[in-house]
Amino acid sequence: MEGKVIETYAIPIVDLFAGPGGLNEGFSSVRRQGERVFDVRLSVEKDTHAHKTLELRSFVRKFARNKVPKEYYDILKETSIPGRERLRQLLFESYPREALAAKEEAWLAELGATDFPSHLIDSRISKRLNNANHWVLIGGPPCQAYSLVGRSRVGGIDEEDHRVYLYKEYLRIIAAHHPSVFIMENVKGLLSARISEERVFDMMLRDLQNPSSVFPEITSPRYKIYSLATEATEFDLMGAPIYRKDKMYLIQAEKYGVPQKRHRVILLGIRDDIDVIPTTLNIREKACTLREVINDLPKIRSRLSRSFISSEIVDGKKKRHYRNMEDTSESWLQNVKGFRKEIIAWNGFATNYSDKDIKLPINDSGAEFVKCDTPSIENPLYEWYRDPQIDGACNHISRSHLLQDLKRYMFSSMFANVNNRFPKLEEFKKHSAMLLPDHKNVNSGKFADRFRVQMPDKPATTVTSHISKDGHYFIHYDADQCRSLTVREAARIQTFPDNYLFCGSRSAQYHQVGNAVPPYLAMQIGEIVLKIFEEIYNSSKK
């Protein structure tokens, strides 16, 4: 049984270091007369789980709106991850034409690896572009090497870290294939990173403006690099824009309707022979808050994994002892009521709370699919998230937590509700030394914000890939739920539509969400790129 592959407006896109596809989802959401304007010809990703997510989403895009097969929604509504894999296989077998097109678009490959030499990458790109005169390159080279957190962990930029130079794989493709426009995204830490006293950002700008300076064996056009946040008012003798401050290249996502304080460097490059000055993103009057985008998702409880008993030093290393716990609704309710009663007793803290108010959520600890009515019409991104064929939320199951962490989460959420900010570790100690984790850095001052509640009436803090490790930086503001955010809540913060399914284990799902570019922001960037192409096409007709 085959569906019809829709014809697109056909501005070709190649997406490098694609992750789960946040950038190309945003570009694919740009429409005119109901039709997609951009055609993702190739998306390249090395992670197997993210690649599966890309491939499945590519499959969905092969169908017109409201024509996505029912079998896809069966996958969304499946409550087990192995069950999803079986249904995915059946879906691809039922629609072989669309499945083949998706497999050709989403490529599991590692740029810069010996198994994927340049000639192989170039051949695949050329085949997929099929001699297109104008096209767009998008992507974000791996950014962990430049991140402020990563640098603090290793004491600065490690020149031997291959990720430092992966942007040159992106640059080489610019040099070899001459995209009309490119979009490159990276972390804020790029602006302050240095290698051997040279600022990495200066080096990147210089290279992107003149790719042949790095690859002299390749004849490449030059590029003009623009900010998406600040309108260019000064130009050099070559006509390239001049920005007096590097922060002018910084995009603060919360200014553009994204419910998250995600600050990223995003560069827009235009080939030198194209005489177009791009517009900039439009700042929204009102920020979108966390409560507005996740409060309509089903309430669920946290799950229990184990309880900390004691620790000792063995051969110079700390050995911790734990007791495994049975995760039951009754055990959870008994423990959190006890925590609430104990916290209320601390110096009259949070007297507006009552342990009797805590009830077991109807949906217990959630599931890979929870039937419900969401999003709410009051959600400011209602139309963006909504798909009426889902009738629920997928990827909405709580993670398992250490019992002692549940007490810390409850305290943090209650404290934030009373004080309109999350507590620092010194305030944990002030109320009860038992709240402090058994960690060597607990008194160092380096991790004073180790347990961070996401404030409901503000945009969330940046969702990062670290959310796959633990939920300490992503505690839900509702103390009654006593947990960290689910994958679906993190996906809402990142503005992925509700029908966007993340493949792989729960840890892999979190990792994909944290590494992504918010699609809603990418859509707005796509609108700017479309205006550039409209000027290109209009000038060619004169």
Solvent accessible surface area in square Angstrom, and as a share of the most:
residue,aa,sasa,rsa
1,M,148,0.66
2,E,105,0.47
3,G,22,0.21
4,K,157,0.66
5,V,39,0.23
6,I,30,0.15
7,E,143,0.64
8,T,43,0.25
9,Y,107,0.41
10,A,46,0.35
11,I,1,0.01
12,P,6,0.04
13,I,0,0.00
14,V,0,0.00
15,D,1,0.01
16,L,0,0.00
17,F,36,0.15
18,A,11,0.09
19,G,14,0.14
20,P,2,0.01
21,G,0,0.00
22,G,1,0.01
23,L,9,0.04
24,N,1,0.00
25,E,11,0.05
26,G,0,0.00
27,F,0,0.00
28,S,5,0.03
29,S,31,0.20
30,V,1,0.01
31,R,42,0.15
32,R,73,0.27
33,Q,168,0.75
34,G,44,0.43
35,E,77,0.35
36,R,24,0.09
37,V,0,0.00
38,F,2,0.01
39,D,32,0.17
40,V,8,0.04
41,R,47,0.17
42,L,0,0.00
43,S,1,0.00
44,V,2,0.01
45,E,20,0.09
46,K,114,0.48
47,D,53,0.27
48,T,77,0.45
49,H,71,0.32
50,A,4,0.03
51,H,24,0.11
52,K,72,0.30
53,T,1,0.01
54,L,4,0.02
55,E,14,0.06
56,L,3,0.02
57,R,20,0.07
58,S,0,0.00
59,F,0,0.00
60,V,9,0.05
61,R,22,0.08
62,K,25,0.11
63,F,7,0.03
64,A,36,0.28
65,R,151,0.55
66,N,124,0.64
67,K,141,0.60
68,V,23,0.13
69,P,10,0.07
70,K,144,0.61
71,E,50,0.22
72,Y,3,0.01
73,Y,12,0.05
74,D,49,0.25
75,I,2,0.01
76,L,0,0.00
77,K,73,0.31
78,E,46,0.20
79,T,81,0.47
80,S,42,0.27
81,I,45,0.23
82,P,85,0.54
83,G,3,0.03
84,R,14,0.05
85,E,61,0.27
86,R,153,0.56
87,L,52,0.26
88,R,20,0.07
89,Q,115,0.51
90,L,104,0.52
91,L,1,0.00
92,F,21,0.09
93,E,106,0.47
94,S,30,0.20
95,Y,18,0.07
96,P,66,0.41
97,R,127,0.46
98,E,0,0.00
99,A,5,0.04
100,L,107,0.53
101,A,27,0.21
102,A,0,0.00
103,K,96,0.40
104,E,73,0.33
105,E,2,0.01
106,A,3,0.02
107,W,28,0.10
108,L,71,0.35
109,A,3,0.02
110,E,62,0.28
111,L,10,0.05
112,G,47,0.46
113,A,27,0.21
114,T,135,0.79
115,D,113,0.58
116,F,50,0.21
117,P,53,0.33
118,S,52,0.33
119,H,136,0.61
120,L,69,0.34
121,I,5,0.02
122,D,33,0.17
123,S,68,0.44
124,R,57,0.21
125,I,0,0.00
126,S,61,0.39
127,K,158,0.67
128,R,52,0.19
129,L,11,0.06
130,N,112,0.57
131,N,140,0.72
132,A,33,0.26
133,N,128,0.65
134,H,46,0.20
135,W,6,0.02
136,V,0,0.00
137,L,0,0.00
138,I,0,0.00
139,G,1,0.01
140,G,17,0.17
141,P,3,0.02
142,P,30,0.19
143,C,38,0.23
144,Q,75,0.33
145,A,10,0.07
146,Y,1,0.00
147,S,27,0.17
148,L,98,0.49
149,V,100,0.58
150,G,15,0.14
151,R,39,0.14
152,S,90,0.58
153,R,169,0.62
154,V,103,0.59
155,G,73,0.70
156,G,26,0.25
157,I,31,0.16
158,D,71,0.37
159,E,80,0.36
160,E,153,0.68
161,D,26,0.13
162,H,112,0.50
163,R,74,0.27
164,V,0,0.00
165,Y,79,0.30
166,L,17,0.08
167,Y,2,0.01
168,K,61,0.26
169,E,47,0.21
170,Y,0,0.00
171,L,0,0.00
172,R,26,0.09
173,I,1,0.01
174,I,0,0.00
175,A,0,0.00
176,A,35,0.27
177,H,33,0.15
178,H,67,0.30
179,P,0,0.00
180,S,0,0.00
181,V,0,0.00
182,F,0,0.00
183,I,0,0.00
184,M,2,0.01
185,E,20,0.09
186,N,2,0.01
187,V,11,0.06
188,K,82,0.35
189,G,2,0.02
190,L,0,0.00
191,L,18,0.09
192,S,62,0.40
193,A,0,0.00
194,R,121,0.44
195,I,20,0.10
196,S,84,0.54
197,E,145,0.65
198,E,71,0.32
199,R,62,0.23
200,V,1,0.00
201,F,0,0.00
202,D,58,0.30
203,M,26,0.12
204,M,0,0.00
205,L,27,0.13
206,R,122,0.44
207,D,9,0.05
208,L,0,0.00
209,Q,53,0.24
210,N,42,0.21
211,P,0,0.00
212,S,28,0.18
213,S,66,0.43
214,V,43,0.24
215,F,30,0.12
216,P,109,0.68
217,E,133,0.60
218,I,36,0.18
219,T,125,0.72
220,S,16,0.10
221,P,37,0.23
222,R,99,0.36
223,Y,5,0.02
224,K,28,0.12
225,I,2,0.01
226,Y,6,0.02
227,S,2,0.01
228,L,1,0.00
229,A,33,0.26
230,T,44,0.25
231,E,123,0.55
232,A,12,0.10
233,T,112,0.65
234,E,67,0.30
235,F,77,0.32
236,D,63,0.32
237,L,187,0.93
238,M,123,0.55
239,G,28,0.27
240,A,11,0.09
241,P,12,0.08
242,I,58,0.29
243,Y,27,0.10
244,R,171,0.62
245,K,135,0.57
246,D,38,0.20
247,K,140,0.59
248,M,58,0.26
249,Y,12,0.05
250,L,14,0.07
251,I,1,0.01
252,Q,51,0.23
253,A,1,0.01
254,E,31,0.14
255,K,83,0.35
256,Y,5,0.02
257,G,6,0.06
258,V,0,0.00
259,P,0,0.00
260,Q,0,0.00
261,K,81,0.34
262,R,6,0.02
263,H,43,0.19
264,R,34,0.13
265,V,1,0.01
266,I,2,0.01
267,L,1,0.00
268,L,0,0.00
269,G,0,0.00
270,I,1,0.00
271,R,29,0.11
272,D,55,0.28
273,D,105,0.54
274,I,12,0.06
275,D,132,0.68
276,V,13,0.07
277,I,93,0.47
278,P,13,0.08
279,T,64,0.37
280,T,34,0.20
281,L,11,0.06
282,N,116,0.59
283,I,114,0.58
284,R,92,0.34
285,E,188,0.84
286,K,138,0.58
287,A,43,0.33
288,C,9,0.06
289,T,19,0.11
290,L,0,0.00
291,R,93,0.34
292,E,58,0.26
293,V,0,0.00
294,I,2,0.01
295,N,75,0.38
296,D,36,0.18
297,L,9,0.04
298,P,15,0.09
299,K,113,0.48
300,I,0,0.00
301,R,6,0.02
302,S,0,0.00
303,R,51,0.19
304,L,6,0.03
305,S,41,0.27
306,R,102,0.37
307,S,7,0.05
308,F,51,0.21
309,I,103,0.52
310,S,50,0.32
311,S,41,0.27
312,E,84,0.38
313,I,116,0.59
314,V,62,0.35
315,D,140,0.73
316,G,68,0.66
317,K,155,0.65
318,K,83,0.35
319,K,109,0.46
320,R,88,0.32
321,H,62,0.28
322,Y,72,0.27
323,R,127,0.46
324,N,130,0.66
325,M,32,0.14
326,E,137,0.62
327,D,53,0.27
328,T,40,0.23
329,S,24,0.15
330,E,128,0.57
331,S,27,0.17
332,W,0,0.00
333,L,45,0.22
334,Q,140,0.62
335,N,33,0.17
336,V,0,0.00
337,K,70,0.30
338,G,38,0.37
339,F,21,0.09
340,R,1,0.01
341,K,137,0.58
342,E,68,0.31
343,I,0,0.00
344,I,40,0.20
345,A,78,0.61
346,W,34,0.12
347,N,132,0.68
348,G,43,0.42
349,F,20,0.08
350,A,7,0.06
351,T,108,0.63
352,N,111,0.57
353,Y,42,0.16
354,S,38,0.24
355,D,32,0.17
356,K,164,0.69
357,D,87,0.45
358,I,3,0.01
359,K,157,0.66
360,L,69,0.34
361,P,19,0.12
362,I,177,0.90
363,N,52,0.27
364,D,46,0.24
365,S,11,0.07
366,G,16,0.15
367,A,26,0.20
368,E,6,0.03
369,F,24,0.10
370,V,8,0.04
371,K,151,0.64
372,C,32,0.19
373,D,138,0.72
374,T,20,0.12
375,P,9,0.06
376,S,34,0.22
377,I,120,0.61
378,E,139,0.62
379,N,5,0.03
380,P,73,0.46
381,L,13,0.06
382,Y,39,0.15
383,E,134,0.60
384,W,45,0.16
385,Y,0,0.00
386,R,101,0.37
387,D,19,0.10
388,P,79,0.50
389,Q,72,0.32
390,I,3,0.02
391,D,75,0.39
392,G,2,0.02
393,A,1,0.01
394,C,0,0.00
395,N,1,0.00
396,H,0,0.00
397,I,25,0.13
398,S,1,0.00
399,R,30,0.11
400,S,49,0.31
401,H,11,0.05
402,L,36,0.18
403,L,20,0.10
404,Q,47,0.21
405,D,14,0.07
406,L,0,0.00
407,K,31,0.13
408,R,15,0.05
409,Y,0,0.00
410,M,0,0.00
411,F,0,0.00
412,S,0,0.00
413,S,2,0.01
414,M,0,0.00
415,F,11,0.04
416,A,4,0.03
417,N,95,0.49
418,V,72,0.41
419,N,62,0.32
420,N,101,0.52
421,R,110,0.40
422,F,40,0.17
423,P,1,0.01
424,K,78,0.33
425,L,10,0.05
426,E,130,0.59
427,E,26,0.12
428,F,1,0.00
429,K,112,0.48
430,K,153,0.65
431,H,31,0.14
432,S,19,0.12
433,A,68,0.53
434,M,154,0.69
435,L,1,0.00
436,L,33,0.16
437,P,18,0.11
438,D,48,0.25
439,H,52,0.23
440,K,175,0.74
441,N,37,0.19
442,V,28,0.16
443,N,120,0.61
444,S,58,0.37
445,G,59,0.57
446,K,155,0.66
447,F,78,0.32
448,A,39,0.30
449,D,33,0.17
450,R,52,0.19
451,F,2,0.01
452,R,46,0.17
453,V,2,0.01
454,Q,2,0.01
455,M,26,0.12
456,P,22,0.14
457,D,90,0.46
458,K,87,0.37
459,P,18,0.11
460,A,1,0.01
461,T,39,0.23
462,T,34,0.20
463,V,0,0.00
464,T,50,0.29
465,S,28,0.18
466,H,84,0.38
467,I,1,0.00
468,S,14,0.09
469,K,150,0.63
470,D,38,0.20
471,G,1,0.01
472,H,22,0.10
473,Y,65,0.25
474,F,5,0.02
475,I,0,0.00
476,H,6,0.03
477,Y,24,0.09
478,D,28,0.15
479,A,4,0.03
480,D,52,0.27
481,Q,8,0.04
482,C,1,0.00
483,R,1,0.00
484,S,2,0.01
485,L,1,0.00
486,T,0,0.00
487,V,1,0.00
488,R,0,0.00
489,E,2,0.01
490,A,0,0.00
491,A,0,0.00
492,R,0,0.00
493,I,1,0.00
494,Q,0,0.00
495,T,0,0.00
496,F,0,0.00
497,P,14,0.09
498,D,3,0.02
499,N,26,0.13
500,Y,1,0.00
501,L,6,0.03
502,F,1,0.00
503,C,10,0.06
504,G,13,0.12
505,S,55,0.35
506,R,56,0.20
507,S,62,0.40
508,A,13,0.10
509,Q,1,0.01
510,Y,2,0.01
511,H,70,0.31
512,Q,5,0.02
513,V,0,0.00
514,G,2,0.02
515,N,68,0.35
516,A,4,0.03
517,V,13,0.08
518,P,3,0.02
519,P,0,0.00
520,Y,25,0.09
521,L,5,0.03
522,A,0,0.00
523,M,33,0.15
524,Q,18,0.08
525,I,0,0.00
526,G,0,0.00
527,E,46,0.21
528,I,7,0.04
529,V,0,0.00
530,L,1,0.01
531,K,92,0.39
532,I,1,0.01
533,F,0,0.00
534,E,65,0.29
535,E,87,0.39
536,I,13,0.07
537,Y,79,0.30
538,N,84,0.43
539,S,66,0.43
540,S,86,0.56
541,K,164,0.70
542,K,204,0.86
